[in-house]
Amino acid sequence: MNVSSQSSATRAGQAPKAEGVGLGELARSLWSPAPEMLEDKFLVYRHFTVFLYGLYTVIGPGLWLWDYVLDPVGAMDTVPFRLGYLSFAAAGYVFFIARNLRFLGIFSTIYLLSVISAFTVLLNRLAGGFTSGIGGYMYFQIMAVLFFQCFSLRWNIFFVVAASLVPHLIAVMGFAPGFQHAQYAVLIWPACVGSLLVQVFSAYLYLRNYTLRAELQRSEEKLRVSGEKYKGLVETSANGIWI
């Protein structure tokens, strides 16, 4: 889906109603929103997402200080991983110049899941990394909520679940033998559920906002047409009086 440069809210003549509908219809509107609404959502959140990529470009490498405090010797092995976070800048640039939602969804998912995988391997390089660093995965739960706001709820749900599952898979494949599955699960999977609930509620709020804007626009259009008709009637009446 290619996103036009103009907000498609102006074409939302058939926007779904978020209020006064059955639960099933509301669920369908959230799960399979109109393409016009997805385009509008992308345009609203696009620059915010680019900003987040820039922010993580700074946060990622800067957290090497945490590596050093935890394990000064092992931190020397994490330098390449931390420098790799500078790639957030390139990813943000791709997000800035691209307009195809499907491409950006696939690109963002692959890139961010790769970042999570690299972080898992990074912790394995530090003494006590998986004991003291499990909390670092909360950054990725925040990332799941913020970075994917411009995509559909389906894509959001997929990424939240995938982001929570990937560290387990990396450990099972042997890339992080010291991974603490139980500690990770107790902390992250409840956070995953919370992230999912936030995503659903956020999608509902956007659907409601989009629908209200569309209804307001339709009302303005009716007022404009009525005003033109009234103006024409007045002009016709005035001409009749003078004649």
C-alpha positions as a Markdown table, in Angstrom:
| # | Residue | x | y | z |
|---|---|---|---|---|
| 1 | Met | 0.0 | 0.0 | 0.0 |
| 2 | Asn | 1.5 | 3.3 | -1.1 |
| 3 | Val | 0.8 | 6.2 | 1.2 |
| 4 | Ser | -0.1 | 9.5 | -0.4 |
| 5 | Ser | 1.3 | 12.8 | 0.9 |
| 6 | Gln | -2.1 | 14.1 | 1.8 |
| 7 | Ser | -4.1 | 12.9 | 4.8 |
| 8 | Ser | -6.7 | 10.5 | 3.6 |
| 9 | Ala | -9.1 | 11.5 | 6.4 |
| 10 | Thr | -10.5 | 13.8 | 3.8 |
| 11 | Arg | -11.6 | 10.7 | 1.8 |
| 12 | Ala | -13.1 | 8.9 | 4.8 |
| 13 | Gly | -16.7 | 9.0 | 3.6 |
| 14 | Gln | -17.2 | 5.4 | 4.7 |
| 15 | Ala | -15.3 | 5.4 | 7.9 |
| 16 | Pro | -16.5 | 2.8 | 10.4 |
| 17 | Lys | -18.3 | 4.0 | 13.5 |
| 18 | Ala | -16.5 | 3.2 | 16.7 |
| 19 | Glu | -19.5 | 3.9 | 18.9 |
| 20 | Gly | -23.0 | 2.4 | 18.9 |
| 21 | Val | -21.9 | -0.8 | 17.2 |
| 22 | Gly | -21.8 | -4.4 | 18.2 |
| 23 | Leu | -18.6 | -5.9 | 19.7 |
| 24 | Gly | -18.2 | -8.1 | 16.6 |
| 25 | Glu | -18.3 | -5.2 | 14.2 |
| 26 | Leu | -15.9 | -3.2 | 16.4 |
| 27 | Ala | -13.5 | -6.1 | 16.5 |
| 28 | Arg | -13.6 | -6.4 | 12.7 |
| 29 | Ser | -12.9 | -2.6 | 12.4 |
| 30 | Leu | -9.9 | -2.9 | 14.7 |
| 31 | Trp | -8.5 | -6.1 | 13.2 |
| 32 | Ser | -9.1 | -5.2 | 9.5 |
| 33 | Pro | -9.3 | -1.4 | 9.3 |
| 34 | Ala | -10.0 | 0.5 | 6.1 |
| 35 | Pro | -6.9 | 1.1 | 4.0 |
| 36 | Glu | -7.6 | 4.8 | 4.1 |
| 37 | Met | -7.5 | 4.8 | 7.9 |
| 38 | Leu | -4.1 | 2.9 | 7.9 |
| 39 | Glu | -2.7 | 5.5 | 5.5 |
| 40 | Asp | -4.0 | 8.3 | 7.8 |
| 41 | Lys | -2.5 | 6.6 | 10.8 |
| 42 | Phe | 0.9 | 6.2 | 9.1 |
| 43 | Leu | 1.0 | 9.9 | 8.2 |
| 44 | Val | 0.1 | 10.9 | 11.8 |
| 45 | Tyr | 2.7 | 8.7 | 13.5 |
| 46 | Arg | 5.4 | 8.7 | 10.8 |
| 47 | His | 7.6 | 11.5 | 12.1 |
| 48 | Phe | 7.2 | 10.3 | 15.7 |
| 49 | Thr | 8.5 | 6.9 | 14.7 |
| 50 | Val | 11.5 | 8.5 | 12.9 |
| 51 | Phe | 12.2 | 10.5 | 16.1 |
| 52 | Leu | 12.2 | 7.2 | 18.1 |
| 53 | Tyr | 14.7 | 5.7 | 15.7 |
| 54 | Gly | 16.9 | 8.7 | 16.3 |
| 55 | Leu | 16.4 | 8.4 | 20.1 |
| 56 | Tyr | 17.5 | 4.8 | 20.2 |
| 57 | Thr | 20.5 | 5.7 | 18.1 |
| 58 | Val | 21.7 | 7.5 | 21.2 |
| 59 | Ile | 20.3 | 5.2 | 23.9 |
| 60 | Gly | 21.7 | 2.0 | 22.5 |
| 61 | Pro | 25.4 | 2.8 | 22.3 |
| 62 | Gly | 25.1 | 4.9 | 25.5 |
| 63 | Leu | 24.1 | 1.8 | 27.5 |
| 64 | Trp | 27.6 | 0.4 | 27.0 |
| 65 | Leu | 28.3 | 2.2 | 30.3 |
| 66 | Trp | 25.9 | -0.3 | 32.0 |
| 67 | Asp | 27.9 | -3.1 | 30.4 |
| 68 | Tyr | 31.1 | -1.7 | 31.8 |
| 69 | Val | 29.7 | -1.2 | 35.3 |
| 70 | Leu | 28.4 | -4.7 | 35.4 |
| 71 | Asp | 31.5 | -6.4 | 33.9 |
| 72 | Pro | 34.5 | -4.2 | 32.9 |
| 73 | Val | 36.2 | -7.1 | 31.2 |
| 74 | Gly | 33.2 | -8.5 | 29.3 |
| 75 | Ala | 32.2 | -5.0 | 28.3 |
| 76 | Met | 35.1 | -5.0 | 25.8 |
| 77 | Asp | 33.4 | -7.8 | 23.9 |
| 78 | Thr | 30.1 | -5.9 | 23.8 |
| 79 | Val | 31.5 | -2.8 | 22.0 |
| 80 | Pro | 30.7 | -4.1 | 18.5 |
| 81 | Phe | 27.1 | -4.8 | 19.6 |
| 82 | Arg | 26.7 | -1.4 | 21.1 |
| 83 | Leu | 28.1 | 0.3 | 18.0 |
| 84 | Gly | 25.7 | -1.7 | 16.0 |
| 85 | Tyr | 22.9 | 0.3 | 17.6 |
| 86 | Leu | 24.1 | 3.2 | 15.5 |
| 87 | Ser | 22.2 | 1.5 | 12.7 |
| 88 | Phe | 19.0 | 2.9 | 14.2 |
| 89 | Ala | 19.9 | 6.1 | 12.3 |
| 90 | Ala | 20.0 | 4.3 | 9.0 |
| 91 | Ala | 16.8 | 2.4 | 9.8 |
| 92 | Gly | 15.1 | 5.7 | 10.7 |
| 93 | Tyr | 16.2 | 7.2 | 7.4 |
| 94 | Val | 14.7 | 4.3 | 5.5 |
| 95 | Phe | 11.5 | 4.9 | 7.5 |
| 96 | Phe | 11.6 | 8.5 | 6.5 |
| 97 | Ile | 12.0 | 8.1 | 2.8 |
| 98 | Ala | 9.8 | 5.0 | 2.2 |
| 99 | Arg | 6.1 | 5.2 | 1.7 |
| 100 | Asn | 5.0 | 1.6 | 1.3 |
| 101 | Leu | 3.4 | 0.3 | 4.5 |
| 102 | Arg | 3.9 | -3.3 | 3.8 |
| 103 | Phe | 7.6 | -2.8 | 3.1 |
| 104 | Leu | 8.0 | -0.7 | 6.2 |
| 105 | Gly | 6.2 | -3.2 | 8.3 |
| 106 | Ile | 8.4 | -6.1 | 7.2 |
| 107 | Phe | 11.5 | -4.0 | 7.4 |
| 108 | Ser | 10.8 | -2.7 | 10.9 |
| 109 | Thr | 9.9 | -6.2 | 12.2 |
| 110 | Ile | 13.0 | -7.8 | 10.8 |
| 111 | Tyr | 15.3 | -5.0 | 12.0 |
| 112 | Leu | 13.9 | -4.7 | 15.5 |
| 113 | Leu | 13.8 | -8.5 | 16.0 |
| 114 | Ser | 17.4 | -8.6 | 14.9 |
| 115 | Val | 18.2 | -5.9 | 17.5 |
| 116 | Ile | 16.5 | -8.0 | 20.2 |
| 117 | Ser | 18.5 | -11.1 | 19.1 |
| 118 | Ala | 21.7 | -9.2 | 19.3 |
| 119 | Phe | 20.9 | -7.9 | 22.7 |
| 120 | Thr | 20.4 | -11.5 | 23.9 |
| 121 | Val | 23.8 | -12.5 | 22.6 |
| 122 | Leu | 25.3 | -9.3 | 24.1 |
| 123 | Leu | 24.1 | -10.3 | 27.6 |
| 124 | Asn | 25.7 | -13.7 | 27.2 |
| 125 | Arg | 29.1 | -11.9 | 26.9 |
| 126 | Leu | 28.7 | -10.3 | 30.3 |
| 127 | Ala | 29.3 | -12.0 | 33.7 |
| 128 | Gly | 25.9 | -12.0 | 35.3 |
| 129 | Gly | 24.3 | -10.5 | 32.2 |
| 130 | Phe | 21.2 | -12.6 | 32.3 |
| 131 | Thr | 20.8 | -12.0 | 36.1 |
| 132 | Ser | 21.2 | -8.3 | 36.1 |
| 133 | Gly | 20.2 | -7.5 | 32.5 |
| 134 | Ile | 16.8 | -9.2 | 32.2 |
| 135 | Gly | 15.2 | -5.8 | 32.9 |
| 136 | Gly | 16.8 | -4.5 | 29.7 |
| 137 | Tyr | 14.2 | -6.4 | 27.7 |
| 138 | Met | 11.6 | -4.0 | 29.0 |
| 139 | Tyr | 13.0 | -1.5 | 26.6 |
| 140 | Phe | 11.8 | -3.7 | 23.8 |
| 141 | Gln | 8.3 | -3.9 | 25.3 |
| 142 | Ile | 8.3 | -0.1 | 25.2 |
| 143 | Met | 9.6 | -0.3 | 21.7 |
| 144 | Ala | 6.8 | -2.6 | 20.7 |
| 145 | Val | 4.2 | -0.2 | 21.9 |
| 146 | Leu | 5.8 | 3.0 | 20.4 |
| 147 | Phe | 7.5 | 2.0 | 17.2 |
| 148 | Phe | 4.5 | 0.2 | 15.7 |
| 149 | Gln | 1.8 | 2.8 | 16.3 |
| 150 | Cys | 1.7 | 3.7 | 12.6 |
| 151 | Phe | 0.8 | 0.1 | 11.6 |
| 152 | Ser | -2.3 | -2.0 | 12.0 |
| 153 | Leu | -3.3 | -3.7 | 15.2 |
| 154 | Arg | -2.6 | -7.1 | 13.7 |
| 155 | Trp | 1.0 | -6.1 | 13.0 |
| 156 | Asn | 1.4 | -4.7 | 16.4 |
| 157 | Ile | 0.2 | -7.9 | 18.1 |
| 158 | Phe | 2.5 | -10.0 | 15.9 |
| 159 | Phe | 5.5 | -7.9 | 16.8 |
| 160 | Val | 4.8 | -7.8 | 20.5 |
| 161 | Val | 4.5 | -11.6 | 20.7 |
| 162 | Ala | 7.5 | -12.1 | 18.4 |
| 163 | Ala | 9.6 | -9.7 | 20.4 |
| 164 | Ser | 8.8 | -11.6 | 23.6 |
| 165 | Leu | 9.4 | -15.0 | 22.1 |
| 166 | Val | 12.7 | -14.3 | 20.2 |
| 167 | Pro | 15.0 | -14.4 | 23.2 |
| 168 | His | 13.7 | -17.8 | 24.1 |
| 169 | Leu | 14.4 | -19.0 | 20.6 |
| 170 | Ile | 17.9 | -17.5 | 20.5 |
| 171 | Ala | 18.7 | -19.4 | 23.7 |
| 172 | Val | 17.2 | -22.7 | 22.5 |
| 173 | Met | 19.3 | -22.4 | 19.3 |
| 174 | Gly | 22.5 | -22.2 | 21.4 |
| 175 | Phe | 23.5 | -18.6 | 20.9 |
| 176 | Ala | 22.9 | -17.7 | 24.5 |
| 177 | Pro | 23.4 | -20.7 | 26.7 |
| 178 | Gly | 23.3 | -18.7 | 30.0 |
| 179 | Phe | 19.8 | -17.4 | 29.3 |
| 180 | Gln | 17.5 | -17.5 | 32.3 |
| 181 | His | 14.2 | -18.7 | 30.8 |
| 182 | Ala | 12.2 | -18.7 | 34.1 |
| 183 | Gln | 13.4 | -15.2 | 35.2 |
| 184 | Tyr | 12.7 | -13.8 | 31.7 |
| 185 | Ala | 9.3 | -15.4 | 31.5 |
| 186 | Val | 8.2 | -14.1 | 34.9 |
| 187 | Leu | 9.2 | -10.5 | 34.1 |
| 188 | Ile | 8.5 | -10.2 | 30.3 |
| 189 | Trp | 5.4 | -12.2 | 29.5 |
| 190 | Pro | 3.2 | -10.3 | 31.9 |
| 191 | Ala | 4.6 | -7.1 | 30.3 |
| 192 | Cys | 3.8 | -8.6 | 26.9 |
| 193 | Val | 0.2 | -9.0 | 28.0 |
| 194 | Gly | 0.1 | -5.4 | 29.2 |
| 195 | Ser | 1.6 | -4.3 | 25.9 |
| 196 | Leu | -1.1 | -6.1 | 24.0 |
| 197 | Leu | -3.8 | -4.5 | 26.0 |
| 198 | Val | -2.2 | -1.1 | 25.5 |
| 199 | Gln | -2.1 | -1.7 | 21.7 |
| 200 | Val | -5.7 | -2.8 | 21.5 |
| 201 | Phe | -6.9 | 0.3 | 23.5 |
| 202 | Ser | -4.7 | 2.6 | 21.5 |
| 203 | Ala | -6.1 | 1.1 | 18.2 |
| 204 | Tyr | -9.6 | 1.7 | 19.5 |
| 205 | Leu | -8.9 | 5.3 | 20.4 |
| 206 | Tyr | -7.4 | 6.0 | 17.0 |
| 207 | Leu | -10.4 | 4.3 | 15.3 |
| 208 | Arg | -12.7 | 6.5 | 17.4 |
| 209 | Asn | -10.7 | 9.7 | 16.7 |
| 210 | Tyr | -10.6 | 8.9 | 12.9 |
| 211 | Thr | -14.3 | 8.2 | 12.8 |
| 212 | Leu | -15.2 | 11.4 | 14.6 |
| 213 | Arg | -13.0 | 13.4 | 12.3 |
| 214 | Ala | -14.7 | 11.8 | 9.3 |
| 215 | Glu | -18.2 | 12.5 | 10.7 |
| 216 | Leu | -17.2 | 16.1 | 11.4 |
| 217 | Gln | -15.9 | 16.5 | 7.9 |
| 218 | Arg | -19.2 | 15.1 | 6.5 |
| 219 | Ser | -21.1 | 17.6 | 8.6 |
| 220 | Glu | -19.0 | 20.5 | 7.4 |
| 221 | Glu | -19.6 | 19.4 | 3.8 |
| 222 | Lys | -23.3 | 19.3 | 4.4 |
| 223 | Leu | -23.2 | 22.8 | 5.9 |
| 224 | Arg | -21.2 | 24.0 | 3.0 |
| 225 | Val | -23.7 | 22.6 | 0.5 |
| 226 | Ser | -26.6 | 24.0 | 2.5 |
| 227 | Gly | -25.0 | 27.3 | 2.7 |
| 228 | Glu | -24.5 | 27.5 | -1.1 |
| 229 | Lys | -28.1 | 26.5 | -1.6 |
| 230 | Tyr | -29.3 | 29.2 | 0.8 |
| 231 | Lys | -27.0 | 31.8 | -0.8 |
| 232 | Gly | -28.4 | 30.9 | -4.2 |
| 233 | Leu | -32.0 | 31.1 | -2.8 |
| 234 | Val | -31.4 | 34.5 | -1.4 |
| 235 | Glu | -29.8 | 35.8 | -4.6 |
| 236 | Thr | -32.7 | 34.5 | -6.6 |
| 237 | Ser | -35.2 | 36.1 | -4.3 |
| 238 | Ala | -33.4 | 39.4 | -4.4 |
| 239 | Asn | -33.4 | 39.4 | -8.2 |
| 240 | Gly | -37.1 | 38.8 | -8.1 |
| 241 | Ile | -37.7 | 41.7 | -5.8 |
| 242 | Trp | -35.7 | 44.1 | -8.0 |
| 243 | Ile | -37.3 | 42.9 | -11.1 |
